[in-house]
């Protein structure tokens, strides 16, 4: 995927598997992409060089008690970079609100 294609809403399980993805184009949602669902976000989808830094940020959020968080991130691709705003939110089980079911990761152009 290119930096532009990586924009959108991802739902990830604890292992980083993509449960849902809705791509974004020009700031507006433009449709789903079933080819990404089931793939590991960190190993198969995100092709930027500093993906491990991104994974650390998401893991820190997952381990916290915070229901939502946002931060700026620079996805590096060789000689170029894409600045993005990252919004994170947790989806909890309805019976046990303390148990995180999945994480929503929304990447939008900065």
Secondary structure, DSSP 8 states (H G I E B T S, - for coil): --TGGG-EEEEE-TT-BEEEEEEEETTEEEEE-TTTTTSBIIIII---TTHHHHHHHHHHHHHS--SEEEEEEEEEETTEEEEEEEEEEEEE-SS-TTSEEEEEEEEEE-
